[in-house]
Amino acid sequence: MNLVEEAKEIAALALHTTGDSRDAQLNFLQINVQSICPKLGQNQIWGSILKKAKKKRKKISVEHLVQKPSPYPTLVIPLGNDGSVNHAICVVDDLIFDSTQQFALKLCHKSFHWIAGELGSNKHVLGAIRFHRPVHSWLGTIERQIEKHPTI
């Protein structure tokens, strides 16, 4: 998204949360994305990604992520086929960024199978957070189209 410096700053700050709970890490991420990149900082949340959620949120499925890609960063917590929730990935455009992989993966069912094991529907995504709105309306939104990347 050409937000290289902002991404580096968020990644450097995230190192301070490695021992924290999932909720603490996600809250930390939301706060810091808002302050570091206010044009992109407001988010939309799906599923039970936060344990202390005040309201029940709509679920998101692998099918939705694959069929309706977004040009904005979406943090996804997939459920492993053993029910584990110890991993997160970021989806932007038609790519999946996974810290366990040297290169980005193509956004498709096969990639999700690689990451989390054989998948079904909603039950295999705990939740997601998409950053795509400005913190203040006067800032204006980062407008971008989905960028298609060739399969190698």
N, C-alpha and C positions, 0 to 999 in steps of 0.2 A: 504494500500500500504506500510505499515511499515514506514511511514513518520510521526510518532506521534509528535515528537518535532517540526517539520516544521509546521504541522497543528495547533498545539497549538499557535505557534508564529503568524501565519497568523490570526487566530481567535482573538487573543488578540489585534492585530493591527486594525482589522476590527471594533472593538468597537468604535474607534475614528471617524468612518464615518457614524454613524447611522442617522444623520440629513442631510447628503449630498444628492445631486441628484443622480439618477441612473448612469449617465455617470461618475460622479466623483467617485462613489463607484467602478465601474467596472475598471476604469483607475487605481485607487489605488490598486485594487486587482491584476491587470496585472503587475504593477511595483513591488509590493511586492513579488509575486510568483517568478518573475524573480530573485530578489535578495536573497530570502530565500531558494529557491530550484532551482538553475540554471540548473540542469539536466532535469527539467520538465517545466521550465519557459516560453518557447515560446508557443504561442497558435494559434489556428485556430478559426475564428469567423464565425458564420452563422446568417443570418437574420438581422433584424434591431434592434439588441440589444443595439447598441450605437446610440444615436440620431444624433451625429455629424459625422457619418461615411463618409469617403471620397469617397467610392465606394459602389455600390449596391452589396450585398453579397448573395450567394446562401442561400436558406431557408433550414431549417431542420424540419422534422416532428416527431410527436410522433411515427409514424410507423417506421421511420428510427432508432430512439433511441431504440425501443423495439426489432426490427429485427436484428440490427447490434450493439450489445453492445460493449463498449470499455473498455479496462483495465485501461484507463487513466481518471482522473477526468474531468467531463464535467459539467460546471455550466449551468443550463437551466432556462430560465425565461418563465414559461407557461402563457398563457392567460387564465384568468378565463372565464367562459361561459358568464359573463356580460361584457367582454372586458377589465377587470382590469389587471394590470401588477404590482402588489404589492407584489410579492412573488418570491423566487428563490429556486431551489433545486440543489443538486449535484448528478450526476449519475456516479457510478464507478462499473465496472463489471456488474453484474445483480442486483444491488441494487440502491435504491433511498434514499438519505439522505435528510430529510426534518426537519428543526429545530422545526416544530410544532409537530413532532412525537417523541415518546420516543425511538422507535426502527426503524431500517432501513426497508423500504418497498421493496418488490420484484419488479423488473423492469418489468412491464406489463401494458397493457391498463387499467386494473381495478385500479391500483395504481394511474395512471394519472387522471382517473375519480374521484377518491377520493380527489386528490389534487386540481384539477381545475374545476370539474364539467364535465358533459357529453362532450366528445371530438369529433372533426372531424379530419381534417388533419393538414396541415401546419398552418392554421390560428390560431391554438390553442397553438403554440409555437412562442413567439416573436423572440427568438433567443437563441443561445448557444455559450459558449466559452469552448473549450477543450484544456487542458494543456497537451502537449505530446511530446514536442521537446526540446532539449537542447538550452540554450541561445547561447553557443559557440560550434562549431562542435568538438573541442578538448576535451570537457567535456564528451562526450559520452551520449547516451540516456539510460534512465531507461527502460530496456526491461522486459516486463512481459506479461504473458498470462492472458486471462480472467479467473477469478476464479468463478466457479459456486457455489452458495449457496443453500442449501436445503430449501424448503418451509416448514414452520412449521404449 
